[in-house]
Amino acid sequence: MLIRGGANYAYEQVNAELSSFLSIHYNVPSSAFKLAVCGAKLHSEHEDSCCVMVQVLDDATFSADQVSAVEASFVSEAKKKVSKGAKPDYVAFGEIPVVQSKGAVSYTHLAAYWKKKAVA
């Protein structure tokens, strides 16, 4: 759960909204990427930062120019168009960590990535 403004938001709901935004706004087919969000307490002990990891699944479809465009403007553009709970604070490209036995996103490892990145 992502805790923002005293409300709880399901990761799956935020993932779906931001994936749809990325696909439509940047004209990238949803089959070309995987997106996962996690909440990490980076700047406040009471509220999560919405941290977004995008994994490119198809380099031929999700071009380097599109990756650059997403890196440059995703946070600011999404904040204008998505719901309150889905407004991202950070975005990065990389491999989304999974729990090997289940194939589900490892939110513990994803949050650790963002905490380490915030310290660096």
C-alpha positions as CSV (number, residue, x, y, z in Angstrom):
1,M,0.0,0.0,0.0
2,L,1.1,3.5,-0.9
3,I,0.3,6.0,1.9
4,R,-0.3,9.5,0.7
5,G,-2.2,12.4,2.3
6,G,-3.5,10.1,5.0
7,A,-5.0,7.7,2.5
8,N,-3.9,4.3,1.3
9,Y,-3.6,3.4,-2.3
10,A,-3.2,-0.2,-3.7
11,Y,0.0,-0.6,-5.7
12,E,-1.9,-2.5,-8.4
13,Q,-4.3,0.5,-8.9
14,V,-1.4,3.0,-9.1
15,N,0.5,0.6,-11.4
16,A,-2.5,0.4,-13.8
17,E,-3.1,4.1,-13.9
18,L,0.6,5.1,-14.5
19,S,1.0,2.3,-17.0
20,S,-2.0,3.6,-19.0
21,F,-0.6,7.2,-18.7
22,L,2.8,6.1,-20.0
23,S,1.4,4.1,-22.8
24,I,-1.0,6.8,-24.0
25,H,1.1,10.0,-23.3
26,Y,4.3,8.6,-24.8
27,N,2.7,6.4,-27.5
28,V,4.4,3.2,-26.2
29,P,2.4,-0.1,-26.4
30,S,1.8,-1.6,-23.0
31,S,3.4,-4.8,-24.2
32,A,6.8,-3.0,-24.5
33,F,7.3,-2.3,-20.8
34,K,6.5,-3.3,-17.3
35,L,5.9,-0.7,-14.6
36,A,5.9,-1.1,-10.8
37,V,5.5,1.5,-8.1
38,C,6.4,1.3,-4.4
39,G,6.1,3.7,-1.5
40,A,9.3,4.7,0.2
41,K,9.6,7.0,3.1
42,L,12.3,9.2,1.6
43,H,11.4,12.7,2.8
44,S,8.8,12.1,5.5
45,E,8.2,9.5,8.1
46,H,4.5,9.9,7.7
47,E,4.0,9.9,3.9
48,D,5.4,7.7,1.1
49,S,7.1,9.0,-2.0
50,C,5.6,7.4,-5.1
51,C,8.6,5.7,-6.7
52,V,8.2,4.3,-10.2
53,M,10.4,1.7,-11.9
54,V,9.9,1.0,-15.6
55,Q,11.4,-2.1,-17.2
56,V,11.7,-2.1,-21.0
57,L,10.6,-5.4,-22.4
58,D,11.0,-4.6,-26.1
59,D,13.9,-2.3,-27.1
60,A,12.6,-2.3,-30.7
61,T,9.2,-0.9,-29.7
62,F,10.3,1.3,-26.7
63,S,13.0,3.4,-28.4
64,A,15.9,5.2,-26.7
65,D,14.3,8.5,-27.6
66,Q,11.1,7.5,-25.8
67,V,13.1,6.4,-22.8
68,S,14.8,9.8,-22.7
69,A,11.4,11.6,-23.0
70,V,10.0,9.6,-20.1
71,E,13.0,10.2,-18.0
72,A,12.8,14.0,-18.7
73,S,9.1,14.6,-18.3
74,F,7.2,11.7,-16.8
75,V,7.0,13.0,-13.2
76,S,5.9,16.5,-14.2
77,E,3.5,15.4,-16.9
78,A,1.9,12.6,-14.9
79,K,1.3,14.9,-11.9
80,K,-0.9,17.1,-14.2
81,K,-3.0,14.2,-15.5
82,V,-3.3,11.3,-13.0
83,S,-5.3,11.0,-9.8
84,K,-4.0,12.3,-6.4
85,G,-2.8,8.9,-5.2
86,A,-0.9,8.0,-8.4
87,K,1.1,11.2,-8.7
88,P,4.7,10.0,-9.1
89,D,7.7,11.6,-7.3
90,Y,10.5,9.6,-9.0
91,V,11.0,7.5,-12.1
92,A,13.8,5.2,-13.1
93,F,14.5,2.6,-15.7
94,G,15.8,-0.8,-14.7
95,E,14.9,-4.4,-13.9
96,I,11.9,-4.8,-11.6
97,P,12.9,-7.2,-8.8
98,V,10.6,-10.2,-8.3
99,V,10.1,-12.9,-5.7
100,Q,11.5,-15.9,-7.5
101,S,9.1,-18.4,-6.1
102,K,6.0,-16.4,-7.0
103,G,7.1,-14.1,-9.9
104,A,5.4,-11.2,-8.1
105,V,7.1,-7.8,-7.6
106,S,9.4,-7.7,-4.6
107,Y,8.3,-4.4,-3.0
108,T,10.9,-4.8,-0.3
109,H,13.7,-4.9,-2.8
110,L,12.1,-2.1,-4.9
111,A,11.9,0.2,-1.8
112,A,15.4,-0.7,-0.8
113,Y,16.6,0.4,-4.3
114,W,14.9,3.8,-3.9
115,K,16.2,4.3,-0.3
116,K,19.8,3.5,-1.5
117,K,19.4,5.9,-4.5
118,A,18.1,8.7,-2.2
119,V,21.2,8.4,0.0
120,A,23.6,8.4,-2.9
